[in-house]
């Protein structure tokens, strides 16, 4: 079959309204501040009634959410779906499983905490709990962050297979602050150190005033599927930082221990 014929056959079996729905979602993905109905109508060149009906349907299923200013953003249902979309699909909800542990971790440290996974070329926060102490940072599910600039992202990179890591590091590394590792050789050395010690630290690599510790969450085969991280404001005492580091490692291990056993056909990690 020729390419033209294959393309025609593919188009014949598509559902136009789903194509339009995906266009809406892709646009919302690119707009961190959300988009209004007028924005979507203008940018997608779709009838207002079509956009309105798509948004209403997605809103009903929590795939999008509507803010008080009338703009639409991606919704919590996508977070639950993303939590299941790991390298090999699992039959558990990582976000729901992680939350009780994050709540206990936040009680212990007073800081916010989150669980993140690799999503495309970045990091997606799939579960988060706000800390209770004064000046604790607010972390929310759905936040997207770069892989190379941050404790959680570095954990996820450090445990990737060598071939996949090499492929991901081919792209230029964006420098967000003076502390961002934008040189691939320096980053590789840092990732090797992280893998040896079993935890990662961020001293303002994505935002100068935000530091963090992170630890890996492996599944029962030993493959790291997520990272637990605890961000906090720079300037914390050495004793408090050590407590955060120790607790992050412990609670990442507690989440890992709660993961169900792998299917019988699953291979163990290298």
N, C-alpha and C positions, 0 to 999 in steps of 0.2 A: 504494500500500500504506500502511495506517495505521501510526502509530508502534507501536501495540500488536502489530499483525501482524508488523511488521519485527522487533520485539524477540523475539517468539516464534520467528520463523524463525532469528534469530541464535542463540538459546539452543539450538535443536534441533541445530545444527551445532557445538556446543562440546564439548570433552572435559573432563569434570569433574575428572579427576585432574591435568590440566595447570593448570586453574584453581587447584586446591589447592596445586600446586607453586609457582605464581606468588605465591600468598598467603604461602607460607613465605619466598620470596625477598624480597618487599616488606617483610616484617616484619624480616628480617635486615638489610636495607638501612637501616632506621631505628634499629637498635640497634648502635652502634659497638662496644660491649663484647661483642657476640654474644648468643646465646640458647640455653638448654638445651632438651632435648626437652620437659621439663615446662613451660617457658615457652611453647613453641609450642603445646602441647596446650591449655593454659589460655587463651591469648590468641586462638587461632584456633578453639577449640571443635571440634577434630578428634579422632578416636580416636588413641590412642597408637601403635597398629600402623601406621596410615596415615602419621603423621608420621615414624615410624622408617623405613618403607620409602622415603618420599620422600627423606629425608636420606641414606640409604644409597646410593640411586641417584645423587643429586647429588654425593655424596662420591666415588663411583667415577669421575665425569667431571670432577672438580676444580672443580665449580661452587660447592661449599662446602668448607670445611676444618674439622676438629675440633681444638680446642685441648686442651692437657693437662688443663684443668679441666673438660672435658666439654661446653663450650659450642661452638656452631657459628657460623661467620662466613662471609661471602662469600669465594669461592675464586679462585685465580689464573686459572682458565679464563675468568672473566668479564672479567679485565683484558685478555686477548688479544682477546676479542670487542670490548671497548670501544675498543681501539686501532684497530680497523677501522671503527668507527662514527663517522665524521667527517661533515662536512656533506654531502658526496657520497661514497658508499661507494667505497673504493679497494681494489685487489687487492694489498695488501701489509700486512705486520704491522709497524706503527710501533714497537711495543715491542721486538720482536726486532731490527729495523733500528737502533734507537737505542742499544741496550745497549753494543756495542763502543765507541762514541763516548763514552758516559757513563763507561765504565771508564777510558778514556784521560784524560778530563777530571779524574776523581777522582785519578788518578796525578799529574797536573800540579799540582793545587791542594791535595790532601789532604782536600778537603771532599766531602761527599755531593752528588749531583746527581740531577735528575729531569726527566722529560718529562711534560707534562700537556696535557689537552684539555678543552674545554668538554663537560660532561655534565649535561644538564638545566639547573638554575639555579645550578650550581656548577662546580668544577674537579675533575677526576679524574686522579690520578697513574697513568699507564699503564706507566711504566718508571722504575726508580730503582736507584742504586748507592750503597752506603755509603762514606763517606770513610775514609781510613786514618790520618789524623793524630789526635793526642790531642784529645778533646772535639769531634770531628767529629759533626755531627748525623746521626741515623739517619733515613733516608727509605725508605719502602716503597711498592710498587705497591698501588693500591686506596685510598690515602688520599684523602679528599674535603675540599676547602677552598672557602671563599667566593671568588667572582669578583673582588670589589672590594677585598679586603684581602690583598695579597700581590703580589710581583713577577710571578709567572707568570700569575696571574689578570688583572692589569692589562694585560699584553701581549695576552692573548686578547681582552680587551674593546677595547683600542685599535685593533685591526685589523678589528673587526666592521663590516659595512655600517652606515651611519648609522641607517637605519630599525630594524634589529635592536638596535643599541645603545640607541636611544631607548626601545624597548619593554622592554628588560631593566632600564633605570634607572627605570622607573615604580614598582617596588617599593621600600619603605623600605630604606635601607642600614644594616645592623647595625653598631654601633660596638663593636669588640672591645677596642681599647686607645685611649689618648689620641691616637695617631697615625693611627688609622683614618680614611679619608676617607669620612665619612657624609653629606656634602653633595654633591648631584649636580652642582652647578655647579663646585665645586672638583675633583671627580673628573673631569669632562669636560675641564677645563683640564689636569689631570695626564695624561690619556690623549692629548690632542693633543700635549703635550710628548714623551711616550714615542714616539709615532709619528714625530715629527720626528727624534728622536735615535737611534731604533732599538734601545733597551734600556730596562729598567725597574729601579728599585731599591725595596726594601722596608726601612724602618728601624723595624721593630717594629710593623707595622700589624695583624698577627693575634696575635702573641705578643711581648711587650715585649723579650725577650732574643734574639729571632731576627731577623736581617737577611737580605737576599738580593739577588742580581742575577738578571735574566732577559733572554732574547733570543728573538725570534720564529723559528719554523721554517716557512718558506713552502714550498708545493709548487711544481712546475715552472710553474704558471700565475701564480705570485706571490701566491696566496691563503694567508694564515697559517692553518695547520691545527693547530699545537701551539706550546707554549712550553717552552724549556729553562730551568731555574732552578737556582741553587746557593745553598742556605741555609747560614748560618753564624752562630756566636754573636756577639752585639754585643761590641764592644771590640777587634775585629781591627785590626791596623795599617793605615794608609793604603796602604802598598805592597802588602800582601796583598789588600786589597779591590780595588785596581786590577787586580791579577793575575786575580782572580776575574771581574771585569767583562769584561776583555779575552778571557779564555779562554771564558767563557760565550757571547759573541758569535761567536767563532771556531768553537766546536764546534756551535753551533746551525746555522751555515752549512754545516759538514761533514755534518751529518745531512740538511739540505735538499738538498745536492748528491748524496746517495746515494738520494734518492727517485726512483722510476721516472718516466718521462715520462707525461703525462696521456693519457687516451683522446683520439682525434682529435676527438670532439664537444665536449670540455671547453672552456669559455670562460675567457679570461684575466681576471685580477683588475683592478678599476678602478684 
